[in-house]
Amino acid sequence: MSTLLLSHPACLNHLTPAGHPERPDRLRAIEQVLEDEKFQTLARVEAPRGSLDVVALCHPMDYVEAIQDASPTEGLVRLDADTAMSPGSFEAALRAVGGATLAVDEVMTGKAANAFVATRPPGHHTETARPMGFCLFNNAAIAARYAQKTHGAERAAVVDFDVHHGNGSQDIFWSDKSVMYCSTHEMPLYPGTGAIGERGEFNTVVNAPLSAGDGGAEFREAFETAILPRLREFKPDILIISAGFDAHTRDPLANLNLVEADYSWVTKKLMEVADTSAKGRVVSLLEGGYDLQGLSRSVAAHVSALMRG
């Protein structure tokens, strides 16, 4: 069993306005770094197209259809100040969902040890019925719900180390005791949610905010003291990672100072939790990360750790 890498060329066809940080070059940079010899043993699969019914596990069908209907035949249409769609965006969003759910299939059936899904648009800001923050569908939330509905996972955990709080994931699972959502993020920063006191209806939301200027020491402490003990106690049957790499010190959109070694460390820590309660089942999904060098090197560190390298 090896680590599975899922992506799809259609994800390059989700175009954003000139100068927008969430751009196709992000995937090209990841593709390039994963061509290195040490990643030769990765099993590589093209992400299938997710079905609208699967998207509807977390989003009402009228929302899904509204996004489909908003899709332009040419040019760009803005859904909000940050979030735009091009003619290729809807297909890209469905590939991101399909990559996430195929990764769950492969990991839950033991065909892959774990998986990394390199797709875009990202997902963790999408609330139940609201696109925002570059996101159209909440891939991580859909993956967690899919693992429950299709593979009988009783408890799923979504762990989010993107520099921005995953308000969408928190919103979707706020009153669901079968899913734990844990997040480190910079505060105050977009979207303004994620205070420690936001705990969900059943105390299954764990927020560990960091401050501008914090680096690896503070990040690791947040995991060691706030997140990892709660995850061990929760004993998830599958662990979904919202893997954003924009807390990297080079990233232009935020002010945290993580480096590649921090991403390697946190990946290994989360794998230890998964080894204990979930037979090692980890599905990691790309979220943010906007400096191409910081992004590609951090992804390399993350995927190396998934490969137990």
C-alpha positions as CSV (number, residue, x, y, z in Angstrom):
1,M,0.0,0.0,0.0
2,S,1.4,3.4,-0.9
3,T,0.4,7.0,-0.7
4,L,-2.1,8.0,-3.4
5,L,-1.8,11.4,-5.3
6,L,-5.0,12.6,-7.0
7,S,-5.2,15.6,-9.3
8,H,-6.7,16.6,-12.7
9,P,-5.7,18.9,-15.5
10,A,-9.3,20.4,-15.5
11,C,-8.3,22.1,-12.2
12,L,-6.0,24.3,-14.2
13,N,-9.0,25.6,-16.1
14,H,-10.5,27.4,-13.1
15,L,-9.3,30.9,-13.9
16,T,-9.3,33.8,-11.5
17,P,-8.9,37.6,-12.1
18,A,-5.4,38.9,-13.0
19,G,-3.2,39.2,-9.9
20,H,-5.5,36.8,-7.9
21,P,-3.4,34.7,-5.4
22,E,-5.4,31.5,-6.0
23,R,-4.2,30.8,-9.5
24,P,-3.4,27.8,-11.8
25,D,0.3,28.1,-11.2
26,R,-0.2,26.8,-7.7
27,L,-0.9,23.4,-9.1
28,R,1.9,23.6,-11.7
29,A,4.4,24.3,-8.9
30,I,3.1,21.3,-6.9
31,E,3.2,19.0,-10.0
32,Q,6.8,20.1,-10.6
33,V,8.0,19.4,-7.1
34,L,6.3,16.0,-7.0
35,E,8.2,14.9,-10.1
36,D,11.3,14.6,-8.0
37,E,12.8,11.1,-7.8
38,K,11.8,10.5,-4.1
39,F,8.1,10.7,-5.2
40,Q,8.4,8.0,-7.9
41,T,6.6,5.5,-5.7
42,L,3.5,7.6,-5.3
43,A,0.4,6.0,-6.9
44,R,-1.0,8.7,-9.2
45,V,-4.7,8.8,-10.3
46,E,-6.7,11.4,-12.1
47,A,-9.5,12.8,-10.0
48,P,-12.9,11.7,-11.3
49,R,-15.8,14.1,-11.6
50,G,-17.8,14.2,-8.4
51,S,-21.6,13.8,-8.8
52,L,-24.0,16.5,-7.8
53,D,-25.6,14.1,-5.3
54,V,-22.3,13.7,-3.5
55,V,-21.9,17.5,-3.3
56,A,-25.4,17.6,-1.9
57,L,-24.2,15.6,1.1
58,C,-23.1,18.9,2.6
59,H,-24.8,21.6,0.4
60,P,-28.5,21.9,-0.5
61,M,-29.2,20.9,-4.1
62,D,-30.6,24.3,-4.9
63,Y,-27.3,25.8,-3.9
64,V,-25.3,23.3,-6.0
65,E,-27.6,24.1,-9.0
66,A,-27.2,27.9,-8.4
67,I,-23.4,27.5,-8.6
68,Q,-23.8,25.5,-11.8
69,D,-26.2,28.1,-13.2
70,A,-23.7,30.9,-12.3
71,S,-21.0,29.3,-14.4
72,P,-20.2,31.7,-17.3
73,T,-19.8,30.6,-20.9
74,E,-17.0,33.2,-21.4
75,G,-15.1,35.6,-19.2
76,L,-15.3,35.7,-15.4
77,V,-18.3,36.1,-13.1
78,R,-17.8,37.3,-9.5
79,L,-19.7,35.5,-6.7
80,D,-18.3,37.9,-4.1
81,A,-15.3,40.2,-3.7
82,D,-12.8,37.3,-3.6
83,T,-14.5,34.5,-5.4
84,A,-14.9,34.2,-9.2
85,M,-15.9,31.6,-11.7
86,S,-14.6,31.1,-15.3
87,P,-16.1,28.6,-17.8
88,G,-13.8,25.9,-16.4
89,S,-14.6,26.5,-12.7
90,F,-17.6,24.2,-12.3
91,E,-15.8,21.2,-13.8
92,A,-12.7,21.9,-11.7
93,A,-14.9,22.1,-8.5
94,L,-16.5,18.8,-9.4
95,R,-13.0,17.2,-9.9
96,A,-12.0,18.5,-6.5
97,V,-15.0,16.8,-4.9
98,G,-14.4,13.6,-7.0
99,G,-10.7,13.5,-6.0
100,A,-11.7,13.9,-2.3
101,T,-14.3,11.1,-2.4
102,L,-12.2,8.7,-4.5
103,A,-9.4,9.2,-2.0
104,V,-11.8,8.3,0.8
105,D,-12.8,5.1,-1.2
106,E,-9.2,4.0,-1.7
107,V,-8.2,4.7,1.9
108,M,-11.3,3.3,3.6
109,T,-11.1,0.0,1.5
110,G,-7.4,-0.3,2.3
111,K,-6.2,0.0,-1.3
112,A,-4.1,3.1,-0.4
113,A,-2.4,3.8,2.9
114,N,-3.4,7.5,2.7
115,A,-3.9,10.2,0.0
116,F,-3.1,13.7,-1.0
117,V,-5.5,15.5,-3.3
118,A,-3.9,18.4,-5.3
119,T,-6.9,20.1,-6.8
120,R,-8.5,23.6,-6.9
121,P,-10.6,25.5,-6.2
122,P,-10.1,25.0,-2.4
123,G,-13.1,24.4,-0.2
124,H,-12.9,25.2,3.5
125,H,-14.6,28.6,3.5
126,T,-17.7,27.3,1.7
127,E,-20.6,27.3,4.2
128,T,-23.7,25.2,3.9
129,A,-25.1,27.5,1.2
130,R,-22.6,30.3,0.6
131,P,-19.5,30.4,-1.6
132,M,-16.7,32.6,-0.2
133,G,-12.9,32.9,0.2
134,F,-12.0,31.4,-3.2
135,C,-14.2,28.3,-2.4
136,L,-17.2,26.9,-4.2
137,F,-17.8,23.5,-2.5
138,N,-16.5,22.3,0.8
139,N,-14.3,19.4,-0.3
140,A,-13.1,18.4,3.2
141,A,-16.6,18.4,4.7
142,I,-17.9,16.4,1.8
143,A,-15.1,13.9,2.2
144,A,-15.9,13.4,5.9
145,R,-19.6,13.0,5.3
146,Y,-19.0,10.7,2.4
147,A,-16.8,8.4,4.6
148,Q,-19.7,8.2,7.0
149,K,-22.5,7.6,4.5
150,T,-20.7,5.3,2.1
151,H,-18.2,3.5,4.3
152,G,-19.8,3.5,7.7
153,A,-17.2,5.6,9.4
154,E,-18.8,6.5,12.7
155,R,-16.5,9.4,13.7
156,A,-14.7,11.6,11.3
157,A,-12.2,14.4,12.1
158,V,-11.4,17.3,9.9
159,V,-8.1,19.0,10.9
160,D,-7.3,22.4,9.3
161,F,-3.9,24.0,9.4
162,D,-4.6,26.6,6.7
163,V,-3.7,30.1,8.0
164,H,-7.3,31.2,7.5
165,H,-10.1,29.7,9.7
166,G,-12.3,27.2,7.9
167,N,-15.5,28.9,8.8
168,G,-17.4,26.7,6.3
169,S,-16.3,23.4,7.8
170,Q,-17.2,24.8,11.2
171,D,-20.6,25.9,10.0
172,I,-21.4,22.6,8.4
173,F,-20.5,20.5,11.4
174,W,-21.4,22.9,14.2
175,S,-24.2,20.7,15.6
176,D,-22.9,17.3,14.6
177,K,-21.3,15.3,17.4
178,S,-20.0,12.6,14.9
179,V,-17.5,15.0,13.3
180,M,-14.7,16.9,15.1
181,Y,-13.4,20.0,13.5
182,C,-10.0,21.3,14.7
183,S,-8.2,24.4,13.4
184,T,-5.1,26.5,13.9
185,H,-5.2,29.9,12.1
186,E,-4.0,33.4,12.4
187,M,-6.4,35.8,14.2
188,P,-7.5,38.5,13.5
189,L,-7.5,37.5,9.8
190,Y,-10.1,36.7,7.2
191,P,-12.8,35.5,7.7
192,G,-12.9,36.7,11.3
193,T,-14.2,33.4,12.9
194,G,-12.4,30.8,14.9
195,A,-12.2,32.2,18.5
196,I,-11.4,29.7,21.2
197,G,-14.9,30.0,22.6
198,E,-16.4,28.7,19.4
199,R,-16.9,25.1,20.4
200,G,-19.9,23.8,18.5
201,E,-23.1,22.4,20.0
202,F,-21.5,19.3,21.3
203,N,-18.0,20.6,22.1
204,T,-16.6,19.0,18.9
205,V,-15.2,22.2,17.5
206,V,-11.6,23.0,18.6
207,N,-10.1,26.3,17.7
208,A,-6.5,27.2,18.5
209,P,-5.9,30.7,17.1
210,L,-2.4,32.0,16.6
211,S,-1.2,35.6,16.5
212,A,0.7,37.5,13.7
213,G,4.4,36.8,14.0
214,D,3.9,33.3,15.6
215,G,6.1,30.5,14.2
216,G,6.7,26.8,14.5
217,A,7.0,26.8,18.3
218,E,3.6,28.4,18.9
219,F,2.0,26.2,16.1
220,R,3.4,23.0,17.6
221,E,2.3,24.0,21.1
222,A,-1.2,24.7,19.8
223,F,-1.4,21.2,18.4
224,E,0.3,19.5,21.5
225,T,-1.9,21.3,24.0
226,A,-5.3,22.0,22.3
227,I,-5.8,19.7,19.3
228,L,-3.9,16.4,19.5
229,P,-5.3,15.5,23.0
230,R,-8.9,16.2,21.8
231,L,-8.3,14.1,18.7
232,R,-7.0,11.2,20.7
233,E,-10.0,11.3,23.0
234,F,-12.4,11.5,20.0
235,K,-10.8,8.5,18.3
236,P,-11.8,9.2,14.7
237,D,-12.3,6.4,12.2
238,I,-10.8,8.6,9.4
239,L,-8.9,11.8,9.5
240,I,-9.4,14.5,6.8
241,I,-6.7,17.2,6.6
242,S,-7.5,20.7,5.2
243,A,-3.9,21.2,4.1
244,G,-3.4,24.9,3.5
245,F,0.2,26.0,3.3
246,D,-0.3,29.8,3.7
247,A,1.0,29.9,7.3
248,H,4.4,29.5,5.6
249,T,6.8,32.4,6.4
250,R,7.0,33.4,2.7
251,D,3.2,33.6,2.1
252,P,1.9,37.0,1.0
253,L,-1.6,36.8,2.5
254,A,-0.7,36.2,6.2
255,N,1.8,36.8,9.0
256,L,2.7,33.4,10.5
257,N,6.2,32.0,10.1
258,L,6.0,28.3,9.6
259,V,8.6,26.4,7.6
260,E,8.7,23.1,5.8
261,A,9.8,21.2,9.0
262,D,6.6,22.3,10.7
263,Y,4.4,20.8,8.0
264,S,6.4,17.6,8.2
265,W,6.0,17.5,12.0
266,V,2.2,18.1,12.1
267,T,1.6,15.5,9.3
268,K,3.5,12.9,11.3
269,K,1.6,13.8,14.5
270,L,-1.8,13.5,12.7
271,M,-0.7,10.2,11.2
272,E,0.1,8.9,14.8
273,V,-3.5,9.7,15.8
274,A,-4.8,8.0,12.7
275,D,-2.6,5.0,13.4
276,T,-4.1,4.6,16.8
277,S,-7.8,4.8,16.1
278,A,-8.3,4.9,12.3
279,K,-6.0,2.2,10.9
280,G,-3.8,5.0,9.5
281,R,-6.6,6.4,7.3
282,V,-5.7,9.9,6.3
283,V,-7.0,11.9,3.4
284,S,-5.3,15.3,2.9
285,L,-6.9,18.0,0.6
286,L,-5.1,21.1,-0.7
287,E,-6.5,24.4,0.6
288,G,-4.4,27.6,0.5
289,G,-0.8,28.5,0.0
290,Y,0.0,31.4,-2.3
291,D,3.8,31.7,-2.5
292,L,4.8,29.2,-5.1
293,Q,8.1,28.3,-3.5
294,G,6.7,28.1,0.0
295,L,3.8,26.1,-1.3
296,S,5.7,23.6,-3.3
297,R,8.4,22.9,-0.7
298,S,5.8,22.6,2.0
299,V,3.7,20.1,-0.1
300,A,6.9,18.1,-0.7
301,A,7.5,17.9,3.1
302,H,3.8,17.0,3.8
303,V,3.7,14.3,1.1
304,S,7.1,12.9,2.2
305,A,5.7,12.5,5.7
306,L,2.5,10.8,4.3
307,M,4.9,8.4,2.5
308,R,6.5,7.8,5.9
309,G,9.7,9.2,4.4
